[in-house]
Amino acid sequence: MSRALPKYNKRRVAVIGGAAALALTGAVVVNSALAGEASKSSGTNAKTLAASPGTISCPDVASQLPAIPATAQAEVTRNLELLNTQIAEANKRLVDTVGQGGPNFVQNAILGPLEDKRIATVNRIATAIGRTAEKPQGLDALAPCTLNAGGAAAGDAGNAGDAGNAGDAGNAGDAGNAEGAGNAGNGNANGNTGNGNGNAGNGNANGNGNGNAGDAGEAGAAGTISCPDVASQLPAIPATAQAEVTRNLELLNTQIAEANKRLVDTVGQGGPNFVQNAILGPLEDKRISTVNRIATAIGRTAEKPQGLEALAPCTLNQ
């Protein structure tokens, strides 16, 4: 018995060791499965957040209007429908651009342009009513819209967890290095840092922005905005309208100056349509509203000039 004991002990050790190895293998398999599920869950959460940018809410204009003259009804109805179309388009753009731009993207590229469009539209409504009745005042106050809760993350270009694929756009900075574009490499570094930390918004914005900016040094070549001259296209201005017309002509110049400043301040931001969507588009809407006020002021005591809205669009000179 004493001689068999060591063999028995060896067998027992072997059995115990095998069982331990089996248990360890099972633990690894379970942990791998759980990790996979966690990764899938994280990805699902990211997709859910990205698909829920919130919705845009705007004040109701129709309920704030006075009695509408029959002669203005068609034009007012058409512009009220246009207000609804503008909101629908803004909500669609909100969904289509989830994960783009920096923290102010929604305000600058969606809510701001929407407000300018609404100002121009409510001014047309007021003008239509004012032709045969008392013109309603203060409708401009109904122009600003807000992003409902749940859409705050949309402007941050996605704290969606994975810090995602868009952050890898920072690698586009490599192209900048290949062309000797200097600091473009910083875009790549920032983009990768964003991925590591999971801050999708910051990583993406820096990676993409700096990478593009590095290409051929566009930071120093923002260009300037050129707009058609309105003053030279006006008829004789009645004395009673002179002050208001002058004030709005000065406002047109101010709007161009502000747009040029914004052009310089935002070099390297956004995608290929950023300037059109966030600067030229809003500027055109502001100019439409302003030239309509000029036409209305002249039309109170003289023939109202037509076609001034054709002078609203501006272009970017490189």
Residue pairs with C-beta under 8 A, 6 or more apart in sequence:
42 161
42 162
43 161
43 162
45 160
45 161
46 158
46 160
46 161
46 162
46 164
47 160
49 153
49 158
49 159
49 160
49 161
50 98
50 99
50 158
50 160
51 95
51 98
52 150
52 151
53 94
53 95
53 98
53 150
53 151
53 153
53 154
54 94
54 147
54 148
54 149
54 150
54 151
54 152
54 154
55 91
55 94
55 147
55 148
55 150
55 151
56 87
56 90
56 91
56 94
56 110
56 111
56 114
56 145
56 146
56 147
56 148
56 151
57 145
57 146
57 147
57 148
58 83
58 87
58 114
58 118
58 142
58 144
58 145
58 146
59 141
59 142
59 144
59 145
60 142
61 80
61 83
61 122
61 125
61 139
61 142
62 80
64 136
64 139
64 142
65 76
65 125
65 129
65 136
66 129
66 133
66 134
66 136
67 133
68 76
68 129
69 129
69 131
69 132
69 133
71 131
71 132
72 128
72 129
72 131
72 132
72 133
75 124
75 125
75 128
76 125
76 128
76 129
79 121
79 122
79 124
79 125
79 128
80 125
82 121
83 118
83 121
83 122
86 114
86 117
86 118
86 121
87 114
87 145
90 110
90 111
90 114
90 145
93 109
93 110
94 106
94 110
94 147
94 151
94 154
97 105
97 109
97 110
97 154
98 154
98 158
99 157
99 158
99 160
99 164
99 166
99 200
99 204
100 157
100 270
100 271
101 108
101 109
101 155
101 157
101 205
101 269
101 270
101 274
102 155
102 156
102 157
102 201
102 205
102 209
102 269
103 155
103 156
103 201
104 155
105 154
105 155
105 157
105 270
106 147
106 151
106 154
106 155
107 155
108 266
108 278
109 270
109 274
109 277
109 278
111 144
111 145
111 146
111 147
112 278
112 282
113 277
113 278
113 281
113 282
113 285
114 145
115 143
115 144
115 145
116 143
116 281
116 282
116 285
116 286
116 289
117 285
118 142
118 143
118 144
118 145
119 140
119 143
119 285
119 286
119 289
120 285
120 286
120 288
120 289
120 292
122 139
122 140
122 142
122 143
123 139
123 140
123 289
123 292
123 293
124 292
125 136
125 139
126 135
126 136
126 137
126 139
127 135
127 292
127 296
129 135
129 136
130 136
130 296
147 154
153 159
153 160
156 200
156 201
157 166
157 200
157 201
157 204
157 205
158 164
158 166
158 200
158 201
158 204
159 198
159 199
159 200
159 201
160 200
161 198
161 200
162 198
162 200
163 194
163 195
163 196
163 197
163 198
163 199
163 200
163 203
164 195
164 200
164 204
166 200
166 204
166 208
167 191
167 192
167 194
167 195
167 200
167 203
167 204
167 207
168 191
168 195
168 207
169 191
169 204
169 207
169 208
169 211
170 187
170 188
170 189
170 190
170 191
170 192
170 194
170 203
170 204
170 206
170 207
170 208
170 210
170 211
171 188
171 191
171 192
171 207
171 211
172 187
172 188
172 207
172 208
172 211
172 212
173 184
173 185
173 186
173 187
173 188
173 189
173 191
173 207
173 210
173 211
173 214
174 184
174 185
174 188
174 211
175 181
175 184
175 211
175 215
176 182
176 183
176 184
176 185
176 187
176 211
176 214
176 215
177 184
177 185
177 188
177 214
179 215
179 216
181 214
181 215
181 216
181 217
182 214
182 217
183 210
183 213
183 214
184 210
184 211
184 213
184 214
184 215
185 214
186 210
186 214
187 206
187 207
187 208
187 209
187 210
187 211
187 212
187 213
187 214
188 207
188 211
190 202
190 203
190 206
190 207
190 210
191 203
191 204
191 206
191 207
191 208
191 211
192 203
192 207
193 203
193 206
194 200
194 201
194 202
194 203
194 204
194 206
194 207
195 203
197 203
205 269
209 268
209 269
210 268
212 218
212 268
213 219
213 267
213 268
218 267
218 268
219 267
219 268
221 318
222 263
222 264
222 267
223 263
223 316
223 317
223 318
224 260
224 263
224 316
224 317
225 256
225 259
225 260
225 263
225 279
225 280
225 283
225 314
225 315
225 316
225 317
226 314
226 315
226 316
226 317
227 252
227 256
227 283
227 287
227 311
227 313
227 314
227 315
228 310
228 311
228 313
228 314
229 311
230 249
230 252
230 291
230 294
230 308
230 311
231 249
233 305
233 308
233 311
234 245
234 294
234 298
234 305
235 298
235 302
235 303
235 305
236 302
237 245
237 298
238 298
238 300
238 301
238 302
240 300
240 301
241 297
241 298
241 300
241 301
241 302
244 293
244 294
244 297
245 294
245 297
245 298
248 290
248 291
248 293
248 294
248 297
249 294
251 290
252 287
252 290
252 291
255 283
255 286
255 287
255 290
256 283
256 314
259 279
259 280
259 282
259 283
259 314
262 278
262 279
263 275
263 279
263 316
266 274
266 278
266 279
270 277
270 278
275 316
280 313
280 314
280 315
280 316
283 314
284 312
284 313
284 314
285 312
287 311
287 312
287 313
287 314
288 309
288 312
291 308
291 309
291 311
291 312
292 308
292 309
294 305
294 308
295 304
295 305
295 306
295 308
296 304
298 304
298 305
299 305
